[in-house]
Amino acid sequence: MAVSSYLKWAALTLATAQLGAAQTYTSCNPLNATCPADTGLAKWEFNTDFTTGSSAFSKWNTTSGTVESTSLGAKFTISEQGDAPTIESDFYIFFGRVEVKMRAANGTGIISTTVMESDDLDEIDWEQISTYDYSIETDYFGKGNTTSYDRATTVNVTTPEETFHTYTVDWTSSRIEWILDGEVVRTLEYADALNGENYPQTPMRIKIGIWAGGDPDNGEGTIEWAGGETDYTAGPFSMYVESVKIINYNPASAYKYTDKTGAYTSIKATNGTTSTNLASSSSSAQAASSSSSSSSKSSASSSASASASASVSSAGWIAPYSAFATIMATLIASVFLL
């Protein structure tokens, strides 16, 4: 069983008012209303080293609890019932690569999470359940669709609660790769997500935090999924995030939904005084898809090049940033191939 991040946080919020700020939700769903534009990451790459002190949080908002910088990185701690420390980026990306170096929390029923989520509840997850110190889950949701919970997969990982591992998502318009310590462990093609209907494809923020899936006030199904009830007297339970590295394949100052379809072709990006609708061309999508079978380094190179290349799709949408994008993609590729 896997549970949407939205429903997890919502259930916890009902259980305790302290978690209200930590709830993963959408304040305005573009599928149902006309919403303000999302603030974009207007550059290709953004890195955070959480071992460097409080200044490392300058582009992150703490939405619940307290998260502090330590020599091991950002420290997220559950000490008592109701704790669910969470941070989220103050910007969105529109297709890209997110790399999190993390040591998960210990205990029973403690969930260490890295979540990418959009305003219309597209979602891409890494979730480590502390009860099982040998695995981590990958998961995704499209437009908040929770009619089934058969999208999760379990990946073997060595002592994730004692050892730092690097968990990466490489996300394009044609496929998503989950990458563990440089090795692709799962690939989701666009067509395999209900012919694209459930494929995450709208601008996303990055959210990192821990919560008690085993809280005794949670539903029986959630507690079972989390591996049993959490004993808070055995705590505290801490997760550490050493660093986060982000590449935004479509840098922009803002992203705007132009209709209520939730399709990536409907997203308009704004850079300064110019704007364009974003979509990968057919050839770009094929290039990104073919990269899914390569190593993570060549995957990053191919994905950046494919998502950034300037061309016109069969639908007539223009992919952005032409020559500048190509130059930047080449630079990114050279960095990853070093």
C-alpha positions in Angstrom: 0.0 0.0 0.0 1.1 3.5 -0.7 -0.7 6.7 0.3 -0.8 10.0 -1.5 1.3 12.6 0.3 -1.8 14.9 0.3 -3.9 12.2 2.1 -1.1 11.3 4.5 -0.7 14.9 5.7 -4.4 15.5 5.7 -5.1 12.4 7.9 -2.4 13.5 10.3 -3.8 17.0 10.4 -7.2 15.7 11.5 -5.4 13.6 14.2 -3.6 16.6 15.7 -4.0 20.4 15.1 -0.2 20.8 15.4 0.3 19.3 11.9 -1.9 21.8 10.1 1.1 23.7 8.7 2.8 20.5 7.6 -0.1 19.3 5.5 0.8 18.8 1.9 -2.1 20.3 0.0 -3.0 22.8 -2.7 -4.3 26.2 -1.8 -5.6 26.7 -5.3 -6.2 23.8 -7.7 -5.8 25.0 -11.3 -8.1 22.2 -12.5 -10.9 23.9 -10.7 -10.1 27.6 -10.5 -8.0 30.4 -12.0 -4.9 30.5 -9.8 -2.0 32.9 -9.5 1.1 32.0 -11.4 3.7 29.8 -9.6 7.1 31.4 -8.8 9.7 29.6 -10.9 13.4 28.8 -10.5 14.7 31.2 -13.1 18.1 29.5 -13.4 19.2 26.1 -14.5 20.8 24.9 -11.3 20.3 25.4 -7.6 22.3 23.6 -4.9 21.9 23.6 -1.1 24.5 22.4 1.4 22.6 22.1 4.7 25.8 21.6 6.7 26.8 25.3 6.2 24.4 26.8 8.7 21.1 28.7 8.8 21.9 30.6 5.6 21.4 27.3 3.7 17.6 27.6 4.3 17.3 30.9 2.4 15.3 29.4 -0.5 13.4 27.0 1.7 10.3 27.6 3.9 9.8 25.7 7.1 6.1 24.8 7.0 6.0 22.8 10.2 8.1 22.2 13.3 11.8 23.1 13.6 14.5 22.1 11.2 18.1 23.0 12.1 21.5 22.9 10.4 24.0 20.5 11.9 27.4 19.1 10.8 25.4 16.2 9.3 23.0 18.5 7.5 19.4 19.6 8.0 18.0 17.7 11.0 14.3 16.8 11.1 13.2 15.3 14.4 10.1 13.7 15.8 10.2 13.9 19.6 6.5 13.6 20.5 3.1 12.9 18.9 2.2 15.7 16.5 5.8 16.5 15.3 6.2 16.5 11.5 9.0 18.9 10.6 8.8 19.9 7.0 10.5 22.3 4.5 9.6 23.2 1.0 11.3 25.1 -1.8 10.0 28.7 -2.3 10.1 28.1 -6.1 8.7 25.6 -8.6 10.5 23.7 -11.4 9.0 22.5 -14.7 10.7 19.2 -15.5 14.1 18.7 -14.1 16.4 16.7 -11.8 16.2 16.7 -8.0 19.0 14.9 -6.1 18.7 14.6 -2.3 21.5 13.1 -0.1 19.7 11.8 3.0 19.9 9.5 6.0 16.5 8.3 7.0 15.1 8.3 10.5 14.9 5.2 12.7 12.1 3.8 14.9 8.8 2.2 14.0 6.4 3.8 11.6 8.5 6.9 10.9 8.3 8.0 7.3 11.3 10.0 5.8 10.1 11.6 2.6 11.2 13.6 -0.4 8.2 14.8 -2.4 7.8 16.8 -5.6 4.2 18.1 -5.8 2.3 20.5 -8.0 -0.7 22.7 -7.5 -3.0 20.3 -9.2 -1.6 17.4 -7.1 0.7 15.7 -9.5 3.3 14.0 -7.2 6.6 12.1 -7.4 7.9 10.5 -4.1 10.7 8.8 -2.4 9.5 7.4 1.0 11.6 5.4 3.5 9.6 3.5 6.2 11.8 3.2 9.3 10.4 -0.2 10.2 12.1 -1.6 7.2 15.8 -0.7 7.4 16.6 -2.3 4.0 14.3 -0.7 1.5 12.7 2.5 0.2 9.5 3.2 -1.8 9.1 5.1 -5.0 5.6 6.4 -5.9 3.7 8.9 -8.0 0.2 10.3 -8.4 -1.4 12.3 -11.2 -3.8 15.1 -10.4 -4.6 13.8 -7.0 -6.0 10.5 -8.4 -6.2 8.1 -5.4 -8.6 5.6 -6.9 -5.9 3.0 -6.5 -2.7 2.5 -4.6 -0.8 0.2 -7.0 1.8 2.7 -8.2 4.4 2.2 -5.5 7.5 0.0 -5.9 10.0 -1.1 -3.2 13.7 -0.8 -3.8 16.4 -2.5 -1.8 18.9 -0.1 -0.2 21.6 -0.9 2.4 21.0 0.5 5.9 19.2 3.7 4.9 18.8 4.7 8.5 22.5 4.5 9.3 24.0 5.5 5.9 23.6 8.5 3.7 22.3 7.6 0.2 21.6 9.8 -2.8 18.0 9.7 -4.0 17.4 11.3 -7.4 14.3 11.9 -9.6 15.0 12.8 -13.2 11.7 14.1 -14.7 10.9 14.9 -18.3 7.7 15.2 -20.3 8.2 11.6 -21.6 9.5 9.7 -18.6 10.5 9.7 -14.9 13.5 8.0 -13.6 14.1 7.2 -9.9 17.9 6.9 -9.3 19.5 5.4 -6.2 23.2 6.2 -5.7 23.7 6.8 -9.4 21.7 3.7 -10.6 18.3 3.9 -12.3 16.0 1.7 -10.2 12.7 2.6 -11.8 11.5 4.2 -15.0 7.9 5.4 -15.7 7.0 6.2 -19.3 4.3 8.8 -20.0 2.0 6.3 -21.7 2.3 3.8 -18.8 0.6 6.3 -16.5 -3.0 5.7 -17.7 -2.0 6.9 -21.2 -0.6 10.1 -19.6 -3.7 10.9 -17.6 -1.9 10.1 -14.4 1.5 11.3 -15.5 3.0 14.0 -13.3 3.5 16.9 -15.7 2.9 20.3 -14.1 5.3 22.7 -12.2 6.4 21.3 -8.9 7.8 22.4 -5.5 10.2 20.2 -3.6 9.1 19.2 -0.1 11.2 17.3 2.5 10.1 16.1 5.9 9.2 13.2 8.3 6.0 12.2 9.8 4.7 9.3 11.9 2.7 6.9 9.7 2.5 4.7 12.8 0.8 7.3 15.0 -1.8 5.4 17.0 -4.5 8.0 15.9 -4.0 7.1 12.3 -6.2 4.7 10.4 -5.5 1.0 10.6 -4.5 0.8 7.0 -1.9 3.6 7.4 -0.4 2.1 10.5 -0.2 -1.3 8.8 1.6 0.3 5.8 4.0 2.0 8.2 4.9 -1.3 9.8 3.3 -0.8 13.1 2.5 1.8 15.8 5.1 4.4 16.7 6.4 4.3 20.3 7.3 7.9 21.0 9.0 7.0 24.2 11.7 5.2 22.1 12.5 8.5 20.4 13.6 11.0 19.4 13.7 10.0 15.7 15.8 12.1 13.3 16.3 12.3 9.6 19.3 14.2 8.1 19.5 15.8 4.7 23.1 16.7 3.8 22.4 18.4 0.5 19.9 19.0 -2.3 20.9 19.6 -6.0 18.3 20.8 -8.4 18.3 21.3 -12.2 15.4 23.0 -13.8 15.0 22.0 -17.4 12.7 24.9 -18.2 14.0 27.9 -16.1 11.5 30.7 -15.8 10.5 33.4 -13.3 6.9 32.1 -13.3 4.6 29.4 -14.6 1.0 29.9 -15.4 -1.8 27.4 -16.2 -3.6 28.6 -19.3 -6.5 26.2 -19.0 -7.9 23.5 -16.7 -6.5 20.4 -18.4 -3.5 19.9 -16.2 -1.5 19.1 -19.4 2.1 20.2 -19.7 1.4 21.8 -23.0 -0.9 24.3 -21.3 1.8 25.7 -19.0 3.1 29.2 -20.0 6.5 30.2 -18.7 7.4 33.9 -18.1 11.0 35.2 -18.3 11.2 38.9 -17.8 9.1 40.5 -20.5 8.6 37.4 -22.6 6.5 34.3 -22.2 6.0 31.1 -24.1 4.0 27.9 -23.8 6.2 25.0 -23.0 6.2 21.6 -24.6 8.8 19.2 -25.8 8.9 18.4 -29.5 8.3 14.8 -30.7 12.0 14.4 -31.3 12.9 15.8 -27.9 10.5 13.5 -26.2 12.0 10.5 -28.0 15.5 11.6 -27.0 14.5 11.9 -23.4 12.8 8.6 -23.4 15.7 6.8 -25.0 18.0 8.1 -22.2 16.1 6.2 -19.6 18.2 3.0 -20.2 21.5 4.8 -19.9 23.5 5.6 -16.8 22.5 8.4 -14.5 25.2 10.7 -15.8 24.3 10.3 -19.4 20.6 10.4 -18.3 21.1 13.9 -16.9 22.9 15.0 -20.0 20.2 13.6 -22.4 17.3 14.9 -20.3 18.7 18.4 -20.0 19.4 18.5 -23.7 16.1 17.1 -24.7 14.0 19.3 -22.4 15.9 22.5 -23.4 16.2 22.1 -27.1 14.4 24.6 -29.2 11.9 23.2 -31.7 8.3 23.2 -32.7 6.1 20.2 -31.8 3.5 18.6 -34.0 0.9 20.5 -32.0 2.6 23.8 -32.8 3.8 24.6 -29.3 7.3 26.2 -29.1 9.9 24.7 -26.8 11.8 27.5 -25.1 15.1 29.3 -25.0 16.8 28.1 -28.3 20.5 28.9 -28.4 20.9 29.8 -24.8 19.2 26.6 -23.7 21.4 24.5 -25.9 24.6 26.1 -24.6 23.5 25.6 -21.0 22.4 22.0 -21.6 25.8 21.3 -23.0 27.5 22.9 -20.0 25.3 20.8 -17.6 26.1 17.7 -19.6 29.8 18.3 -19.3 29.6 18.7 -15.5 27.7 15.4 -15.1 30.1 13.6 -17.4 33.2 14.7 -15.5 
